Amino acid sequence: MKKIFRVNIRTLSITEGPVPEAFQRLGGRGMTSAIVSTEVPPKCHPLSAENKLVIATGLLAGSLASTSGRLSVGAKSPLTGGIKESSAGGTVGQALGWLDVAAIVVEDRPDDPNARYVLKVDRSGLTIENMPELAGLGNYDTCDTLREKYGEKKTSFMTIGPVGEMKLASASIAVVDREGNPTRHAGRGGLGAVMGAKGVKAIVVDTEGVKRPPGHDPKAMQQASKRLAKLMADHSTSGETLPRYGTNALAEVINAAGAYPTRNFATGTFEGVHKISGEAERDIIIERDGAPEHACQTGCTIQCSSIYNDEGGEYLSKGPEYETVWAHGGNCAIDDLDAIARMDRLDDDLGLDTIEMGCAIAVAMEGGLIPFGDAAGVIRLLDEDVRNGTPLGRILASGTETTGRVFGVSRIPCVKGQAMPAYDPRAAKGIGVTYATTPMGADHTAGYAIAQNILGVGGDVPPLQVDGQVDLSRELQIATAGLDSTGLCLFVAFPMLDEPEVLQKVLDILSAYRGETWSADDFADLGRKTLQREIEFNRRAGFSAEDDRLPDFCRHEPLAPHDSVFDVPDEELDKVHEYAR
Amino acid sequence: MLGDQITVFVNLSATLRVYQPEPTENGLYAATLSSASTVGALLDHLAVPRDAAKLIFVNHVKRQLDDPLTDGERVDIFPLIAGG
């Protein structure tokens, strides 16, 4: 039976209980948003005792379904002030699934600001230890120390770096990959700061003596999982271009579409994209004996991750993802992949959301802190200012909006305080609708209209037209909220959009693994209900329709090469979540 | 432009890189075609199978196989791609 651990981090008391009846069919984002929306006072300060850090496994966690180990983390966000769910790959989601853990809820705040708690979950339950010696360590050193203490064979970790300990709004939570490196992050929304405010430095999951749960109907489970893996292998995105070129396969396409935000969203194409593309990245990785195709979690058949070695052939980081290459690359006019990989390593080590950090630096570049293109300057800002917590480092790590204010910049690419990702909404208006209206703040994964706007996956809705974008974004946001509850990777959505059998197999797997009946309507209802909870939390936190807007420059500054502005009317934006009101 | 010929500048990406001729200008290949050429004719000129080219942008706008090309345009050609 699945269980929920509750930890009061002030009294250090631990309770273990079953999943409440009302939450039985929830997982991942569905679970975190249900707990946060019912238990966290919407107007509380995100770093206060009243906020809760909720870690939830997906409905399929621990199963043999490919990619089913995504891990969700939720809380009230220090970056947006609204509800937040951020998910990560890596090994912790599956490990917690093996241990039948549906969620861990960390409550209250420690009396001792110097405490650095480590929560350990294993087959006997959950225990807490104080390891003040971890204070100030980067995620890489933290993981090394944890490995020495807890062993490495059956353990996996989620950790925060110094930025989380400083409780800054760009702080991420790292999850280790299969090599034990802290490279997969619940990046967005500053959840690392919430973990830091709870005094929790790490969560250790140990699966010693535990076996994979076979699920309710192992035979049906095996058949459906095998078929799903085959369908994913047969689709040319999840089966060919994603494994071969990684997420950064997108750089050339988005640039070709004129939607690659460059120099802090000043233009839509980057002249140096060829040097930082997925193709260039793959060539470097192969030349240096890195791993061009790599699974970030056990059992993933897509394998879109990679391992990036430095000039000397030594491990440097995972292959930087599309968003990271863009945020630190095109958006800062940097065309040096080695420098970007070094920034990726620093972000992972310090515990930073690469999107927020890249956007903050680009805004600071526009404000004159350092010139666009100054890669050495960026590395210095990260490795010296942010790592040491200088006032400048703290400003940058507090996010793009704060940085923009400090440097007197008017083009601040944020929605609800969260920086926009690597698609300019003026050249892809469907994703603009998602940025504006998702309860998460600007977030491409919440309703990835780029698939239909640009990639020709799941149909075509031309990117520059207004018609159809609102309906597209709504449908995608609902389906995504459902998918985010399963623990499956969002990249299952690409074959799902083109091949109806994929959704049926996901439903078959849900039914077989959990001993429940799941229909397409159940799946959509779960998505709608999750969004309703999130929107209602935000409303009670003080958000209104006026917050579901893009920053003003998107309506007034035409973007080259299309000279387009974002012109989806406000009243149309207000229709996206009409069903939820 | 030479008489009834046009030149377009081509970039092939991802799995279609194998069809990319040696770049001649700014990392792009300058393809010379007859002036009435379509996108499809360019693919034939490059020996790219028409059903392998899923995304074609001409001067940053998505185009189809029977759309005409004009002199000096940039053409980006992709297989089906995803990421995020």
Contacts between the chains, C-beta under 8 A, distances in Angstrom:
chain1	res1	chain2	res2	distance
A	236	B	54	7.9
A	236	B	79	6.3
A	236	B	80	4.4
A	237	B	80	5.8
A	237	B	81	6.6
A	237	B	82	3.6
A	238	B	82	7.3
A	240	B	15	6.5
A	240	B	79	7.5
A	241	B	14	5.3
A	241	B	15	6.6
A	241	B	79	6.2
A	241	B	80	6.7
A	241	B	81	4.8
A	241	B	82	6.7
A	242	B	82	5.9
A	242	B	83	6.7
A	244	B	14	7.2
A	244	B	15	6.9
A	245	B	14	5.5
A	245	B	81	7.8
A	245	B	83	8.0
A	246	B	83	7.2
A	247	B	83	3.8
A	247	B	84	5.6
A	248	B	83	6.6
A	249	B	13	7.9
A	249	B	14	5.6
A	249	B	81	5.0
A	249	B	82	7.4
A	249	B	83	5.1
A	250	B	81	6.6
A	250	B	82	7.6
A	250	B	83	3.7
A	250	B	84	7.2
A	252	B	11	7.2
A	252	B	13	4.4
A	252	B	14	7.6
A	252	B	76	6.9
A	252	B	78	7.2
A	253	B	13	7.2
A	253	B	55	6.4
A	253	B	76	7.7
A	253	B	78	5.5
A	253	B	81	5.4
A	256	B	11	7.5
A	256	B	55	7.9
A	256	B	57	4.2
A	256	B	60	6.4
A	256	B	76	3.6
A	256	B	78	7.4
A	257	B	57	6.1
A	257	B	60	6.2
A	257	B	62	7.3
A	258	B	60	3.8
A	268	B	60	7.8
A	269	B	60	7.2
A	274	B	11	8.0
A	274	B	27	5.1
A	277	B	13	7.3
A	278	B	14	7.2
A	278	B	83	7.5
A	279	B	13	6.2
A	279	B	14	6.6
A	279	B	17	6.2
A	304	B	83	7.8
A	322	B	83	4.8
A	322	B	84	6.5
A	323	B	84	7.5
A	444	B	84	6.5
A	445	B	84	6.5
A	448	B	84	6.4
A	450	B	84	7.7
A	451	B	82	7.2
A	454	B	55	7.8
A	454	B	62	7.6
A	455	B	55	6.9
A	455	B	80	7.4
A	455	B	81	6.2
A	455	B	82	6.0
A	456	B	54	6.1
A	456	B	55	5.9
A	456	B	62	7.9
A	456	B	80	7.0
A	457	B	80	6.9
A	457	B	82	6.2
A	462	B	62	7.4
A	490	B	84	6.7
A	491	B	82	6.9
A	491	B	84	7.3
A	494	B	82	4.5
A	561	B	59	7.3
A	561	B	60	4.9
A	562	B	60	6.7
A	562	B	61	8.0
